[in-house]
């Protein structure tokens, strides 16, 4: 059941060991290679310890880095300029159902009514790149598109749970 008026935001990553992390809209699912479900939780539950100002969480993206043998996960929080944030997680092991190092980076950087939407996640050997579109609040995304931004983050910092080195 998709519900919630959201489009189908589907993402999936599989580890070298066959651990699977799949997200559909605002839900996260963890599976074994044979398809047996390990567990599931919502994006709101994943971000519970972050004390974010609202519960609108959407646009999940997950990737697996085969050399690091870990998962990278992000999603958006709020579609208002005032509260817009990006939640970014780095798995501590190669099992995505276990512990994560979780960070929050701003989704809004200028003194405007713009917010970040439509994330795309890419990886190199040492860095994660997240692209986002700036959308003006209160109008459709087509009318409100104001440009794109790119975040660059150090994978070693994220996987080690250190202060995240993130550059806009």
C-alpha positions in Angstrom: 0.0 0.0 0.0 1.7 3.2 -1.2 -0.7 5.8 0.2 0.2 9.2 1.5 -0.2 11.0 -1.9 3.5 10.6 -2.6 4.9 9.4 -5.9 6.7 6.0 -5.9 10.1 6.9 -4.6 11.9 3.5 -4.8 15.5 2.8 -4.0 17.5 -0.4 -3.4 21.0 -1.5 -2.6 22.6 -4.9 -2.1 25.8 -5.7 -0.3 28.6 -8.1 -1.3 27.2 -10.4 1.4 23.6 -10.2 0.0 22.2 -7.9 2.6 19.4 -5.8 1.0 18.2 -2.3 1.9 15.1 -1.1 0.1 13.0 2.0 0.6 9.6 2.8 -0.7 8.4 6.4 0.0 8.7 6.8 3.7 9.5 3.2 4.7 12.7 1.2 4.9 13.0 -2.6 4.6 15.9 -4.9 5.3 16.2 -8.3 3.6 18.5 -11.3 3.5 19.7 -12.4 0.0 17.0 -15.2 0.0 14.3 -12.5 0.3 13.6 -13.1 4.0 12.7 -9.8 5.7 15.0 -8.9 8.6 13.1 -5.8 9.8 11.5 -2.5 8.7 11.1 1.0 10.0 9.9 4.4 8.8 12.1 7.3 7.9 10.6 9.1 10.9 11.8 6.3 13.1 15.3 6.3 11.5 15.6 10.0 12.3 14.0 9.9 15.7 17.2 10.8 17.6 17.7 13.9 15.5 14.8 15.9 17.1 13.8 17.4 13.7 10.9 20.0 13.8 8.4 18.0 11.8 7.7 14.5 10.6 7.5 15.0 6.8 10.3 12.8 5.5 10.6 11.7 1.8 12.8 11.0 -1.3 15.0 8.3 0.1 18.2 7.2 -1.7 20.4 4.3 -0.8 23.7 3.2 -2.3 26.2 0.4 -1.4 29.9 1.0 -1.7 31.5 -2.4 -2.6 35.1 -1.3 -1.6 34.1 0.1 1.8 31.6 -2.7 2.2 29.0 -0.3 3.7 25.8 1.5 2.8 25.1 5.3 2.3 21.6 6.5 2.8 19.9 9.9 2.6 16.4 11.4 2.6 14.8 14.8 2.8 13.0 16.4 5.7 10.3 19.1 5.2 9.3 20.9 2.1 9.4 24.3 3.7 12.4 26.6 3.5 12.4 27.1 7.2 12.7 23.4 8.2 14.2 21.8 5.1 17.1 19.4 6.0 18.9 16.4 4.5 19.3 13.4 6.7 22.5 11.5 5.7 23.5 8.1 7.1 26.6 5.9 6.8 26.2 2.3 8.0 28.7 1.2 10.6 28.9 -2.4 9.2 28.0 -4.2 6.0 24.6 -5.0 7.6 22.2 -2.1 7.0 19.8 -3.3 9.7 22.4 -2.5 12.3 23.8 0.8 13.6 24.3 4.0 11.5 26.3 7.2 11.8 23.6 9.8 11.0 24.1 13.5 10.1 21.9 16.4 9.2 22.9 19.0 6.7 21.0 22.1 5.7 18.6 21.9 2.8 18.2 25.7 2.6 21.2 28.0 2.3 20.1 31.3 1.0 17.9 34.0 2.5 15.0 32.9 0.2 11.9 30.8 0.3 13.6 27.9 -1.5 14.0 24.3 -0.3 15.8 21.3 -1.6 14.1 18.5 -3.5 14.7 15.6 -5.8 18.0 14.1 -4.5 20.4 12.1 -6.6 23.3 10.3 -4.9 26.6 9.3 -6.5 29.8 7.8 -5.1 33.5 7.8 -5.9 36.2 5.8 -4.0 36.5 8.4 -1.3 33.4 10.8 -1.5 29.7 10.9 -1.8 28.0 13.5 -4.0 24.4 14.6 -3.5 22.6 16.7 -6.0 19.4 18.6 -5.2 17.1 21.0 -6.9 16.2 24.3 -5.3 12.4 24.8 -5.4 10.6 28.0 -4.5 8.1 27.4 -1.7 4.4 27.7 -2.4 4.4 26.9 -6.1 4.7 23.8 -8.3 8.2 22.3 -8.8 8.0 23.2 -12.5 7.2 26.8 -11.8 9.4 27.0 -8.7 12.6 25.5 -10.0 15.5 27.9 -9.1 18.6 25.8 -9.8 20.6 22.9 -8.5 23.2 22.4 -5.8 25.8 19.7 -5.1 27.0 18.5 -1.7 30.4 16.7 -1.5 31.0 14.6 1.6 34.0 12.6 2.8 33.2 8.8 3.1 35.9 8.1 5.7 34.5 10.7 8.0 30.9 9.4 7.6 31.8 5.7 8.0 34.0 6.4 11.0 31.3 8.5 12.8 33.5 11.6 12.8 32.4 15.2 12.1 31.1 15.1 8.5 33.2 17.0 6.1 30.5 18.4 3.8 31.1 21.1 1.1 28.4 22.8 -0.9 
